[in-house]
Amino acid sequence: MKKLIVLLFVLGTVFSLNAQTSQPLNAMGLNGATGIYVVPTARIAYSDADMGFNVGYHTNFFKPANAGKTDANHLLQINFSFLRMIELSGTFDIQPEYTYGASEPNDFMIGAKFQLPFGSIPIALGANYQALNFGDDYADTTAFQIYTAITYRSDLFGWPADTTLVVGHTFREDQNHSNIDFGMGFDLIIFPSVTGNFVHFLMDFANFSYSDQPWGANALGRGVLNTGLRLDLSQIPNLNRFTFVLDVLLIDAFDTSRSFGMGVCFGGSF
């Protein structure tokens, strides 16, 4: 684990040697915040507009150990940005009934992110509250995460990329621990000379997931690597006023607990 974290940090440092000026793609991750998959970036959805919104949907196909079939969850997401520096997000996670043995397995998450209004490299402070196994107007358990994120433009073999580092802590109900949340993510535009800024290769690695009880691989106590492609359909001329993104991803790509996911994000600013 420690060796992989060091390797990812070194790679991120190398990638950042050549700054890029291409416009970054700011789309929602699995928890509704602007990010990669489970790692939030330091950017908000619309840092160049006074107001903006995104709506999204993601689903993960996964076969848990306590079930004999592959099933899927449904992540319904919404995201607002204000004043070029504030972002609010919300996600309702509809999970199959046998998840964690809970009679009400659905989760509700709300998040906030503040992008610091200075410096050339985006830095953000964020938090999210998780109401887990939510039903009958209350949650069986809760979790609360705080984090700091740094995102910087980078270059890999002439291809524009973003690198994000996240450090934080998750407070779990009735659990006292000193574990530090750590995550790192990459957003790389592949073959830009052929496809423009259309196709992004995404990868993140973290010892936390999009919630404390995710559908799919749980990174608690270990690290999980997620990877996939993000298609930026707003590069189509008639759609360039909007954010329009399609995701195809693997959660826990290198383990037997892997799951396959898909998603869409759509929004705009004004």
N, C-alpha and C positions, 0 to 999 in steps of 0.2 A: 504493500500500500504506500509506504513512505517513498519508495523508489519511483513509483509511478507518478506520485504528486510532484516530486522533484523534476522528473522528466518533462511533465506537462508545463511546469513553470519555466524550464529552460527553453522549451520550444516556443512558448509564448514570448519570451524575451527576444529570441532570435527573430521571430516573425515581425517584431515591432521596429526593426532597424530602419525601414524605409516607409515614410509616411505616405498615405494615399489621400486623394482629394475627392474620390467618388462618393456619392450620397449614400449613407448607410440605410439599410432596410430595418425598420423598427416594427416588428410584428409580435404578437402575443405568444408566450410559451404556454405550458400546460396549466399553470396556476393563474392565468389571466394577465399577469404583468408582462410588460414589454421585455422580451428575453429570448433565450434559445429554447430549450425544452424544460429543464428544471432550474437552470441557472438564470436569474434575472440579469439584464444588462444595466449599465449605469445611465442609459438613455431612457427618456420617456417617449411615448408614441409620437408626439408631434411637438418637438422642441422649437420648430420654426413657425408655430401658429398659436394664437391666444387660446383657442379651444379646438378639441378634436375628440373623436370617439372611434372605437373598434368594437365589433361584435365577432364572436368566434365559436367554433365547435371543434372538439377533438374527441376521438375515441381510441381506446387501446384494446386489442384482442389478446386475451391472456387465459391460460389454463392453470388455475391454482391447484395446489397439492390436495386440497380437500374437496375437489370436484372432478367429475369424470369427463368434463367437456370444456371446450374453449368458449369463453363468454366475453362480453364487452361492456365497458362503462360508457357514459356519455357526459362530457364536460361542456357545460353551457357557460359562455364567458362574455363579459362586457368590460370595457376599459375606457376611461375618460382621462383627458389631459387638459390642464389649465395653466394659463399664464407662462407657458414655455418652460415650466420647471416642476410642476406638480402632476402626479398621476394617481388615479384611484382605479382599482380593479375589483371585480367580483367573479367568482366561479361557483357553480353548483355542480357537484360531482355525483351523478346518479350511478350507483354501483349495484351489481347483482346481489341478491338477498343473502347469499351464504358468505359474503365477504367478512372475514374476521369473526364469524359466528354471530354477527349482530342482526337483530330483527329489523333495525332501521339503519342500513349501512351507508346511506347517503351523507355526503359531507358538503359543508358550505364554507367558502373561504373569501375573505375580503382583504385587500392589500392597499398600501399607500407607499409612494416613492417620491422623494424630493431630490431633484438634480441640482447640485450646488451651482450657483450662478456665477462662477468664476473659473478661470483656467482654460487651457486649450484641450485638456483631456477630461472627458466627462467623469464625474464622481457623484455617486448618489447614496443617500441613506434611505433604507426601506424597512418595512415591517408588514407582516401579514398575520391575521387571526384566523384560526381554523376551528370551526364547530364540527366535530367528528361524530358519526353515527347520529345524524340530526333527524329528529322526528318528533311529532306531537309538541312542537314549539320549544324543544330544548335539545341539548346535545349530551350524549353519554360522557364524552370527554372533550377536552379542548387542548389546543397547542398555540403558541405564540412565538413567531420568529422575528428577529431583528437582524439586519445585515448592512454591510457596506459593500458597494460594487464599484469597480473601476473598469472602464472600457476604453481601448485605444485602437486607432487605425493601424493597420499593419500591411505587410506585403510578403507574399510567398511566391517565388518564381514569377514575379510580375503580376500576380493575381491579387486584387484587393481583398483584405480580410479585416475582421474585427476580432480582438482578443479581450475576454472579460475575466476578471478575477473577483471572487466573492468570498467574504469572511463574515461569519455571523454566529448566532447562537439560537437554539430552539428551547423554549421553556415548555415543558410538558406537565400536564396536570398530575399531581401526586408523584412526580419524579424529580429528584434533585440529582443533577449531574454536571460535570464540567466540560463535556465534549464541545469542541468548536466545530461549527459548520464551515466547510470549505468546498468551493466549487470553482471550476475553470471551464470556459467555453470558447469555441471558435466558430466564426461565421465567415466562410470563404466563398467568394464568387469564382466559379470554375469556368474555364474557357471563355473569358470575357471578350476576346477578339472574335469569337464565333457566335456566342449567344448573347452578347451585350452583358447586362447585369441581370439576366433572366434566372439563372440557375445558381443556387447557393448550396454548398455543402456545409452542414452543421454538425458539430460534435460538442457534447459537454460531459464532464465527469464531476461527480459530487458525492459526498457522504450524506446527502439529504435528497428528498424527492420533492415533487410538487406539493405534497401534503405529508402529514405525519402518518397517515394510513392510506397510501396510494393504491390504486388498482394496477397491479403489475408488481414488478420487482421493488422491494423496499430496501433503500440504501442505508438504513439505520444500522450502525455497527460495521459497515463496510462501504466500499465505493461502487457506484454503478456508472457505466459508460453508455451514453445514448448517442445515436447518430442517425443521419438521414439527409434528405434533400428538401429544400424549400424553394418553391417556384414563385417568382415575383411577377404576377400577371399585370401589375400596374405599369410594367414596361411597355405594354401594348398602348399605342398612342391614344386610343379612345378611352383608356382607363387610367391615364397618368394623373388625373386629379384625385385619385382614390388610393387607398391601400387595399390590395387584393392579393392574398397569399394562399398557396396550397402547401400542405406539409405531408410528407411520407417519412416515417421514422421507425427505428428499432430501439426499444427500451431494454437496457441491460444486454447489449448486443453480443457480448462474448460469454454469456453464461446460459445455463439451461433454463433459467427463469425468464428468458427474453420474451418480450411481447411486441407485436406489430401495431403501429398506430397510424392514423390519418387525421388531417385537420384542415380547417379553412378559417381565414381571418379576413374581414372586410370592414372598411371604415373610411373616414375622411376628416378633413379639418375645415374650419371656417373662422 
